[in-house]
Amino acid sequence: MRSWAYSVGAKVERAKEHVAEFERASRAFLDANPYKAISQFNPKNGEVRFLLEGKHVIPARLAAITSDAVHNMRSALDIAWCQAWTKGAFGARKEYFPIVRHADELKSRFQTVKKPHQRAAAGIALAIVDDDIWKKLFRLNEINTRDKHQVPILAAAAYQQFIIKFPPDVTLDGETGVEIKGNIDDGHVFLKHGMELPLVVTADTNKGFVADMECNVTADISFGEGEILQGEPVLKTLRETVQVVDGLANAFLIAGLISDN
């Protein structure tokens, strides 16, 4: 049996390196290519709306890094399971990490297999303590299967809320330097040049309607429209998934299902 460091561990560590590389590359891209929201005032009703500026194309390299991270994570699971199932026997039939939706499905699938194999299945059941982890593994497998034939489509998105800043000389309710938050009802919005942001502001002060406002748009890289994880932030997803895979592989190691020498 090949050692932990040579096989499973190497795949997990490589996936972590890809995640770190994605973080650096995505931050560098977003810092160099900011999105701006330009306010547009309607004097008839006092409304201020915001149009987005930013003709940015997400680099294909970011999608490639994402795919590399996903493939290494999925491969680490397969290697760990194959070693646990075959006990490292050369020439044994290759086995792939079982992807199910919840623990009960795992139990029913392996309840009739031989005892040594039941131990491998029991190792998974002990390591995966809730269905949320199964959900992450299921999505990892779905992405990996699709991305064998194509890299994922990535997009820029904003999450949670926009911050709108009033001009510093405007007083509202006796205060200056006013900021208000515009919530994003769906949790995220894809950022596209020329789009109108989903917020409208009307502010009537002692000087009349506020016609000019600043809107901060904090962008992140997400899985694009039509993707399995549409709208989900890529970095957050990769971080959470590699943590799950690392924990599962280490659980196999501690349980003696795979070797570290």
N, C-alpha and C positions, 0 to 999 in steps of 0.2 A: 504494500500500500504506500503510495506517495505521501510525503509528510504534509502536515497542515500548511506550513509555510510555502511549500512548493506548489500546492494546488489550491485548496479552498481559500486559505489566507491570502495568497497572492491575488486571487480574483477580487476578494473583498477590498483589499488595500488599493488595487488599481481602480476599482469603482469609486472609492473615496477620493482618489487623486482626480478623477474626472469631475466629480462634484465640485471640488475646490477649483479646478480649472474653469468650470462653467461659471462659478461665482465671480472669479476675477474677470473673465472675458465679458460676461454680461454687464457687470458694473462699469467696466471701461467703455463699453458701447453706449450705455445709457447716459453716462456722464458726458460723453462727447457728442451725444445726439439728444438733447433734452426736448421734451414736448412743452409747448407753450399754449396757454388759453388766452385768446384775445377777446376782451369785453366789447360788446356791441349794445349801445343804449338806444332804446325806443322812446323818444320824447312824448309820444302820444299817451303812453300808459306808465311810463317810468320804469319799465322792465329792463334789466340788464341780462343779456344772454352771452354765452361764451362759445367761440369757435376755436377748434383745435388746430394748431400749426405744428407740422412735423412730418416731412416726407421721408421717413426713415424705413429702410428695408432691413429686417432682422438678418444678420449674417448667417449664411448656411452652416458656417463652422459651429455655431451654437447648437444647431440641430444635430450635427454630427457628434458633438461631445455628449449631448443628451443620450443619443443612441448607444454610444460606447459605454456610458455608465449603466444604462439599462441592461445591455447584453452581458456585461461582466457580473452584475448582480444575479441575473437569471442563471448564468453559467455556474456561479458559486453555489447556488442552491442545488443544481443538478449534480455537481461533483460531490457535494456533501451527502446527498441522498444515495448516489450510486455507491459511494464508499461504505455507507452504513448498511445498505441493502446487500451488497455482495461481499462485504468484509474484505474488500480489496483484491478479490480473486481475479487473476488475469484470465481473459477469455470469457468471463461471465457476460450474460446479456446485459446490455446497458439499460439502466433504469433512470427515469426522469422524475424530478421532484413533483409529487402529486399536488395539483392545484385544485382546491375545492372551495366552496363558498363558506363553509362553517365546519366545526369540529365533528358534528354528528355524521356528516357525509364522509369524513375521513374514517371514522370508526366503522361504518357499514361497508366501506370499500375494502378494508383490510382485516376484517374479523375472521375470515376463513383462510388466510395465508399461513404459512408455516411460522412456528414460534420465533425463530431468529428475525424474520421479517416483521412480525408483530412488534418486536422490540424497537425496530427502526420507526415504525408508525407511532408507537407510544412516545418516542423521543420528540416527535413533532408536536403531539398533543400536549406534552408537558411544557414545551417551549412557547407554544402559541396559546395564550391564555384567554383571548377574546376574539370575537368575530371581526373587530376592526382591523386586526393584524391580517386575518385571512383576506379581508377586502383589499388591503394594500398589496398582498401577494398576488391576488387574482388580477388586479389592475396592472401590476408589473408584467405578468405573463401576457396579458392582452396587448400591451404596448410592444413587448418584445416580439410577439408573433407578427404584428403588423409591420414593425420596423425592420424585419428581415428583408423586406422588399422595398421599403421606402423610409426615408428619414421623416421624423415628425414635423408638422407645420407649426412654427412658433409665431407668436404675435406679442405686441406690446399691450399691456392692460393696466388699468388703475383699479385699486381695491378700496373698499370700505367708504372713503369719503374724499371730497375735495376741500381745500382750505381757501376761503375767499377773504382777501384783505382789503379794507377800506383805505382810501388815501389818508396819510398821517394828519392832514389838517381838518379832517371831517370829524365832527363830534356827534355821537349817537348816544342818547340817554346819559349825557354828561361825561362820556368817555371818548378818548381818542385811541388810535391804534387798534381799532376794532377788527376782530376776525370772527367769521362765522363758518360753520361746517355744513357742507352739502353732502348728505348721505347718498350712497349708491344702493338703490333698493335691491338689485339682483346680486349684490356682493362684489361684482366686478363689471367693468365696461371695457370693451376693446377700443384701443385708441387708433383712430384713423384720421389722416389729414383732411381738414375741412368739415369734419363732423361737428354737430352742435352737442355740447355736453348736456347731460340730463339734469340741468339745474337752471332755475330762473330766480333772480334776486331783485327785490324792489325795496329801496331804502329812502324814505322821505325824512330829511333832516331839517334843521333850522335854515339851511342854505338851499333847501329844495331837494330834488331827487339827486342821488349820487349817480353820476353818469360814467365814471371810470373806476374800475375795480381790478385788482390783481387776483388771479386764480392760480394757486399752486397745483401742478399736476405731477404727482409722483408715479413714475412708470415702473413696471416690472415686466419680466418676460414670462409669458404664459403659454400653455398649449393652445393652439389656434382653433378656429372654428372647424368643426367636423372631426376633430381629434377625440380619442377615447376620453381623455381628461380635459375636454374643452373648458377653457377659462381658468384652470387650476395653475397656480404659480409653479414654474418648473423647478426652481431651486428648492423651495419648500418641499415639493413632492420627492425630489431626489434625496434630500437630506433625511426625510422620514423613512423612505424605503430602504436606503442603505443601512440605517440604524436597525431596522427590522431584520434585514438579511444578516448583518453582523451578529446580532443577538442570537439568531437562530443557529448560525454556524457555530458560535461559541458554545451554545447549549449542547449541540451534538458532540463537540470536543470534550466538554466537561463530563458528559454522560458516557464517554468511552465508545461512542458509536463511530468516531473517526479517529485517526491516529495523529499525534503531533511529533512523531519521530520517524 
